[in-house]
Amino acid sequence: MKRRTGLTASLCFIFILLALTPFANIAKAKNIEQTTDTSISQTDELIQAFNGNVSTTYIVRGDSINFFATIANFGNQNVTVLSLNAVFVHLEGTSRFNRKYTVEFDINHRTIGQDESFTGTLREEIDNQEAKYNVTIYFVAENVYDTTSELGSPALNYTAAANITVRVVDFGRASNVILGIGIAFAITVVVVILIILYGWLKERFSKRKY
């Protein structure tokens, strides 16, 4: 009798542990460090990019995310802005996980005149693998103030933000697998406990008849 009671208590402990483990993993995934550096990491005397940011640093794979940045022209010529880009670099150095998202601007919205600025928005569905990344947001614009080039105005990168740490999670894959395994184990333990209790009660009532 004591042996069965001890077994039941052990199974109850296992059930509680397995039931709570998946939820603890999910809570841990949400409690991530979010660091954002929106300082200008690359600038030109007359063309500057700044205020780069992302709408969220906790990204569920498949969700559409907004990236923002502003570029300004402090010179006396028109500057052509070609694109806004967001580059994800895997924090652990797995280059195949890196990803670049780009929006190209049409001719009616990409030219900024003297002392004008342009705020671009890039909205993309994120399909990165589940991991942590450093994100860099930058414009590509033609530097009309470069008089050294013989092939016309060079297209340069103007970084609006760098080292934005984000995390991509995939609830359709790893996270859900962990949760599913936990639930399956929990159900199995409950069934075993019920069988043991049924056998114990059946034996007890059988002894009472005698």
FENRAGI-V784242 format. One record per residue. RES is the residue in one small letter. SS is DSSP state (~ for helix, > for strand, _ for the rest). PHI is phi as a letter, one per 40 degrees, with the letter a starting at -180 (NA if undefined). OMEGA is omega in radians with two decimals (999 if undefined). Layout:
BEGIN
res->RES ss->SS phi->PHI omega->OMEGA
res->RES ss->SS phi->PHI omega->OMEGA
END
This chain:
BEGIN
res->m ss->_ phi->NA omega->3.12
res->k ss->~ phi->c omega->-3.14
res->r ss->~ phi->c omega->3.14
res->r ss->~ phi->c omega->3.12
res->t ss->~ phi->c omega->3.11
res->g ss->~ phi->c omega->3.13
res->l ss->~ phi->c omega->3.12
res->t ss->~ phi->c omega->3.13
res->a ss->~ phi->c omega->3.13
res->s ss->~ phi->c omega->3.14
res->l ss->~ phi->c omega->3.09
res->c ss->~ phi->c omega->3.11
res->f ss->~ phi->c omega->3.11
res->i ss->~ phi->c omega->3.13
res->f ss->~ phi->c omega->-3.14
res->i ss->~ phi->c omega->-3.12
res->l ss->~ phi->c omega->-3.11
res->l ss->~ phi->c omega->-3.13
res->a ss->~ phi->c omega->-3.08
res->l ss->~ phi->c omega->-3.05
res->t ss->~ phi->d omega->-3.13
res->p ss->~ phi->c omega->-3.12
res->f ss->~ phi->c omega->3.08
res->a ss->~ phi->c omega->3.12
res->n ss->~ phi->c omega->3.14
res->i ss->~ phi->c omega->3.12
res->a ss->~ phi->c omega->3.13
res->k ss->~ phi->c omega->3.14
res->a ss->~ phi->c omega->-3.12
res->k ss->~ phi->c omega->-3.13
res->n ss->_ phi->c omega->-3.06
res->i ss->_ phi->b omega->3.12
res->e ss->_ phi->c omega->3.14
res->q ss->_ phi->b omega->3.14
res->t ss->_ phi->b omega->-3.12
res->t ss->_ phi->b omega->3.08
res->d ss->_ phi->b omega->-3.09
res->t ss->_ phi->b omega->3.11
res->s ss->_ phi->c omega->3.12
res->i ss->_ phi->c omega->-3.12
res->s ss->_ phi->b omega->3.03
res->q ss->_ phi->a omega->-3.09
res->t ss->> phi->a omega->3.04
res->d ss->_ phi->b omega->-3.09
res->e ss->_ phi->d omega->-3.08
res->l ss->_ phi->b omega->3.10
res->i ss->> phi->b omega->-3.09
res->q ss->> phi->b omega->3.05
res->a ss->> phi->b omega->-3.08
res->f ss->> phi->a omega->3.08
res->n ss->> phi->f omega->3.05
res->g ss->> phi->c omega->-3.14
res->n ss->> phi->a omega->3.12
res->v ss->> phi->b omega->-3.02
res->s ss->_ phi->c omega->3.08
res->t ss->_ phi->a omega->3.09
res->t ss->_ phi->b omega->3.04
res->y ss->> phi->b omega->-2.94
res->i ss->> phi->b omega->3.01
res->v ss->> phi->c omega->-3.09
res->r ss->_ phi->d omega->-3.10
res->g ss->_ phi->h omega->3.10
res->d ss->_ phi->c omega->3.07
res->s ss->> phi->c omega->-3.05
res->i ss->> phi->b omega->3.10
res->n ss->> phi->b omega->3.01
res->f ss->> phi->b omega->-3.07
res->f ss->> phi->b omega->3.03
res->a ss->> phi->a omega->3.13
res->t ss->> phi->b omega->3.06
res->i ss->> phi->b omega->-3.07
res->a ss->> phi->b omega->3.11
res->n ss->> phi->b omega->-3.12
res->f ss->_ phi->b omega->3.12
res->g ss->_ phi->c omega->-3.07
res->n ss->_ phi->b omega->3.10
res->q ss->_ phi->b omega->3.10
res->n ss->_ phi->c omega->-3.14
res->v ss->> phi->b omega->3.12
res->t ss->> phi->c omega->3.10
res->v ss->> phi->c omega->-3.02
res->l ss->> phi->c omega->-3.06
res->s ss->> phi->a omega->2.98
res->l ss->> phi->b omega->-3.02
res->n ss->> phi->b omega->3.02
res->a ss->> phi->b omega->-3.10
res->v ss->> phi->b omega->3.08
res->f ss->> phi->c omega->3.10
res->v ss->> phi->b omega->-3.10
res->h ss->> phi->c omega->-3.03
res->l ss->_ phi->c omega->-3.12
res->e ss->_ phi->c omega->2.99
res->g ss->_ phi->g omega->3.09
res->t ss->_ phi->c omega->-2.98
res->s ss->~ phi->c omega->-3.13
res->r ss->~ phi->c omega->3.07
res->f ss->~ phi->c omega->-3.13
res->n ss->_ phi->c omega->-3.08
res->r ss->> phi->a omega->3.10
res->k ss->> phi->b omega->3.10
res->y ss->> phi->b omega->-3.02
res->t ss->> phi->b omega->2.92
res->v ss->> phi->b omega->3.10
res->e ss->> phi->c omega->-3.06
res->f ss->_ phi->c omega->3.12
res->d ss->_ phi->c omega->-2.98
res->i ss->_ phi->c omega->-3.11
res->n ss->_ phi->c omega->-3.06
res->h ss->_ phi->b omega->-2.98
res->r ss->_ phi->b omega->-3.13
res->t ss->> phi->b omega->3.10
res->i ss->> phi->b omega->-3.10
res->g ss->_ phi->c omega->-3.11
res->q ss->_ phi->c omega->3.13
res->d ss->_ phi->f omega->3.07
res->e ss->> phi->b omega->3.09
res->s ss->> phi->b omega->-3.14
res->f ss->> phi->b omega->3.09
res->t ss->> phi->b omega->-3.13
res->g ss->> phi->b omega->3.10
res->t ss->> phi->b omega->3.08
res->l ss->> phi->b omega->3.11
res->r ss->> phi->b omega->-3.07
res->e ss->> phi->b omega->2.99
res->e ss->> phi->c omega->-3.03
res->i ss->_ phi->c omega->-3.14
res->d ss->_ phi->b omega->3.09
res->n ss->_ phi->c omega->3.00
res->q ss->_ phi->c omega->-3.14
res->e ss->_ phi->c omega->-3.09
res->a ss->> phi->i omega->3.00
res->k ss->> phi->b omega->-3.08
res->y ss->> phi->b omega->2.88
res->n ss->> phi->b omega->-3.09
res->v ss->> phi->b omega->3.02
res->t ss->> phi->b omega->3.14
res->i ss->> phi->b omega->-3.09
res->y ss->> phi->a omega->3.01
res->f ss->> phi->c omega->2.86
res->v ss->> phi->b omega->-3.10
res->a ss->> phi->a omega->3.11
res->e ss->> phi->c omega->3.13
res->n ss->> phi->c omega->-3.10
res->v ss->_ phi->c omega->-3.09
res->y ss->_ phi->c omega->3.08
res->d ss->_ phi->c omega->-3.09
res->t ss->_ phi->c omega->-3.10
res->t ss->_ phi->c omega->-3.08
res->s ss->_ phi->c omega->3.11
res->e ss->_ phi->c omega->-3.09
res->l ss->_ phi->b omega->-3.11
res->g ss->_ phi->g omega->-3.09
res->s ss->_ phi->c omega->3.14
res->p ss->> phi->c omega->3.05
res->a ss->> phi->c omega->-3.08
res->l ss->> phi->b omega->3.05
res->n ss->> phi->c omega->3.09
res->y ss->> phi->b omega->-3.02
res->t ss->> phi->c omega->3.13
res->a ss->> phi->c omega->3.11
res->a ss->> phi->a omega->3.10
res->a ss->> phi->b omega->3.08
res->n ss->> phi->f omega->2.97
res->i ss->> phi->c omega->-3.10
res->t ss->> phi->c omega->3.12
res->v ss->> phi->b omega->3.05
res->r ss->> phi->b omega->3.08
res->v ss->> phi->b omega->3.09
res->v ss->> phi->b omega->-3.09
res->d ss->_ phi->b omega->-3.13
res->f ss->_ phi->c omega->3.09
res->g ss->_ phi->c omega->-3.09
res->r ss->_ phi->b omega->-2.97
res->a ss->~ phi->d omega->-3.06
res->s ss->~ phi->c omega->3.14
res->n ss->~ phi->c omega->3.09
res->v ss->~ phi->c omega->3.11
res->i ss->~ phi->c omega->-3.13
res->l ss->~ phi->c omega->-3.13
res->g ss->~ phi->c omega->3.11
res->i ss->~ phi->c omega->3.13
res->g ss->~ phi->c omega->3.14
res->i ss->~ phi->c omega->-3.14
res->a ss->~ phi->c omega->3.10
res->f ss->~ phi->c omega->-3.13
res->a ss->~ phi->c omega->3.13
res->i ss->~ phi->c omega->3.13
res->t ss->~ phi->c omega->3.14
res->v ss->~ phi->c omega->3.12
res->v ss->~ phi->c omega->3.14
res->v ss->~ phi->c omega->3.13
res->v ss->~ phi->c omega->3.13
res->i ss->~ phi->c omega->3.14
res->l ss->~ phi->c omega->3.12
res->i ss->~ phi->c omega->3.13
res->i ss->~ phi->c omega->3.12
res->l ss->~ phi->c omega->3.12
res->y ss->~ phi->c omega->3.13
res->g ss->~ phi->c omega->-3.14
res->w ss->~ phi->c omega->3.13
res->l ss->~ phi->c omega->3.14
res->k ss->~ phi->c omega->3.12
res->e ss->~ phi->c omega->-3.12
res->r ss->~ phi->c omega->-3.14
res->f ss->~ phi->c omega->3.11
res->s ss->~ phi->c omega->3.11
res->k ss->~ phi->c omega->-3.11
res->r ss->~ phi->c omega->-3.11
res->k ss->_ phi->c omega->-3.14
res->y ss->_ phi->b omega->999
END
